[in-house]
Amino acid sequence: MANQTVDASALLRWYDEHARDLPWRRPDVDGWGVLISEIMLQQTPVARVAPIWAEWLSRWPRPTSMAASSQAEVLRAWGKLGYPRRALRLHECARVIAEQHGDRVPDDVDTLLALPGIGDYTARAVACFAYGQRVPVVDTNVRRVIARAVHGTAEPGNPSTRRDLADAEALLPAEVPQAAVMSAALMELGATVCTARKPDCANCPLPRCAWRAAGSPAHTGPRRKTQTYAGTDRQVRGLLLDVLRDDSGPVERARLDQVWLRDPGQRDRALDSLLVDGLIEQTDQGLFALPGES
């Protein structure tokens, strides 16, 4: 049996009882707090994000406060969350929100999409989770739940924005407040129960699942390769940035050369990419620094 629906009532009851107490889900968190959490959570686990998210909200409670800080300050505060271009994206978003939106994160998807570096998922997540709007929000967890519960397959196929959003929207209750909670519940189910490798079907709240009804058939297509980190350009970029974050000003090239001696070509490539991405700058004297400190 496939192409069935998801029991919204059962899932909402489960979410009410079992949802994790994540700080950005609390009622007093506004659109700014949700936006920061959504940017930080991209490709970074909840456990690593939570303490840094709290520090950021304490330091920069409003977009204006972050906009008044330098890019270097924001990059240092980002620490080891990874993918540091996200920090620069938040800094630029803060400036635009402060200057053009009265220091308040917009509440509609189209206006959010116009912010620097904000994609479709983030715009929908903020509109839904911060403002309770009835908009489908689709991440890898939601796609997996829908693939199994609705379509009866172990894993979702290749992403398709139109199809994935239509699948998710078809599951949302008509009532706006419930629809927003449903989006969060689908995501929570995929993150904690209907996981990729070891789904906990015994504790699934859904009374009907097309995948289980079909006997939980194994995935037959190619599996996504797990990204490695050790030895990659990402690791080298991180080591180079660590030097600059730990120093209060520009450093000599020799300091940077010491962080990756095993492959000077890879180190030079990583350094060039950081310059291109605007994550570091080179001074007239040939020194290297975080943006705004050259």
Residue pairs with C-beta under 8 A, 6 or more apart in sequence:
1 152
1 210
1 213
1 214
2 150
2 151
2 152
2 210
2 214
3 150
3 151
3 152
3 210
4 149
4 150
4 208
4 210
5 150
5 170
5 171
6 145
6 146
6 149
6 150
6 171
6 186
6 206
7 206
7 207
7 208
8 171
8 172
8 173
8 178
8 182
10 205
10 206
10 207
11 182
11 185
11 186
11 189
11 205
11 206
12 178
12 181
12 182
12 185
13 205
14 185
14 189
14 205
15 181
15 184
15 185
15 188
15 189
18 188
18 192
19 25
19 184
19 185
19 188
20 46
20 188
20 192
22 37
22 46
22 50
23 29
23 37
23 50
23 53
23 54
24 33
24 34
24 36
24 37
24 53
24 129
25 129
25 184
29 130
30 104
30 105
30 130
31 104
31 105
31 106
31 107
31 126
31 130
31 131
32 61
32 62
32 63
32 97
32 104
32 105
33 53
33 57
33 130
34 105
34 125
34 126
34 129
34 130
35 90
35 93
35 105
35 122
35 126
35 130
36 53
36 56
36 57
36 90
37 49
37 53
38 121
38 122
38 125
38 126
38 129
39 86
39 89
39 90
39 122
40 49
40 52
40 53
40 81
40 86
41 49
42 83
42 86
42 122
43 82
43 83
44 81
44 82
44 83
48 81
49 81
52 77
52 78
52 79
52 81
55 77
56 77
59 65
59 77
60 66
60 69
60 94
62 98
62 103
63 93
63 94
63 95
63 97
63 98
63 103
63 105
64 94
64 98
64 103
66 74
66 90
66 91
66 94
67 91
67 94
67 95
67 97
67 98
67 99
69 91
70 291
70 292
70 293
71 88
71 91
71 290
71 291
71 292
72 289
72 290
72 291
72 292
72 293
74 87
74 88
74 90
74 91
75 84
75 87
75 88
75 241
75 245
75 279
75 290
75 291
76 245
76 290
77 87
78 84
78 86
78 87
79 245
80 238
80 242
81 87
82 234
82 238
84 241
84 279
85 277
85 279
88 278
88 279
88 291
89 116
89 117
89 118
92 116
92 117
93 115
93 116
93 117
93 118
96 115
96 116
97 103
97 104
97 105
97 106
97 115
101 111
105 112
105 126
105 130
106 112
106 115
107 126
107 127
107 130
107 131
107 133
108 127
108 133
109 120
109 123
109 124
109 127
109 133
109 135
110 123
112 118
112 122
112 123
112 126
112 127
113 119
113 120
113 123
115 123
120 161
121 137
121 138
121 139
124 135
124 136
124 137
124 138
125 137
127 133
127 135
128 134
128 135
128 137
128 180
128 183
128 184
129 137
129 180
129 183
129 184
132 176
132 177
132 180
133 176
133 180
134 172
134 176
134 179
134 180
135 183
136 165
136 166
136 168
136 169
136 172
136 183
137 168
137 183
137 187
138 164
138 165
138 167
138 168
139 187
139 190
140 190
141 186
141 187
141 188
141 189
141 190
141 191
141 194
142 164
142 168
142 183
142 186
142 187
142 190
143 156
143 159
143 164
143 190
144 155
144 156
144 190
144 194
144 196
145 186
145 189
145 190
145 194
146 156
146 164
146 167
146 168
146 171
146 186
147 153
147 154
147 155
147 156
147 157
147 211
148 154
148 194
148 199
148 209
148 210
148 211
148 212
149 194
149 206
149 208
149 209
149 210
149 211
150 167
150 171
150 210
151 210
151 211
152 210
152 211
152 213
152 214
152 217
153 211
153 217
153 219
154 211
154 216
154 217
154 218
154 219
155 196
155 219
155 221
155 223
156 164
157 221
168 183
168 186
171 182
171 186
172 179
172 182
172 183
173 179
173 182
189 204
189 205
189 206
193 199
193 200
193 203
193 204
193 205
194 200
194 204
201 209
201 212
201 216
211 217
229 235
233 266
233 269
233 270
233 273
236 259
236 260
236 266
236 267
236 270
237 270
237 273
237 274
237 279
239 259
239 260
240 256
240 259
240 260
240 267
240 270
240 271
240 274
240 280
241 274
241 279
241 280
242 259
243 251
243 255
243 256
243 259
244 251
244 280
244 288
244 289
244 290
245 290
249 289
249 293
250 283
250 285
250 287
250 288
250 289
250 293
250 294
251 287
251 288
251 289
252 287
252 288
253 286
253 287
253 288
256 267
256 271
256 288
257 264
257 267
259 267
260 266
260 267
260 270
271 280
271 288
274 280
275 281
275 282
278 291
279 290
279 291
280 288
280 289
280 290
280 291
281 288
281 289
281 290
281 291
281 292
281 293
281 294
282 288
282 289
282 294
283 289
283 294
287 294
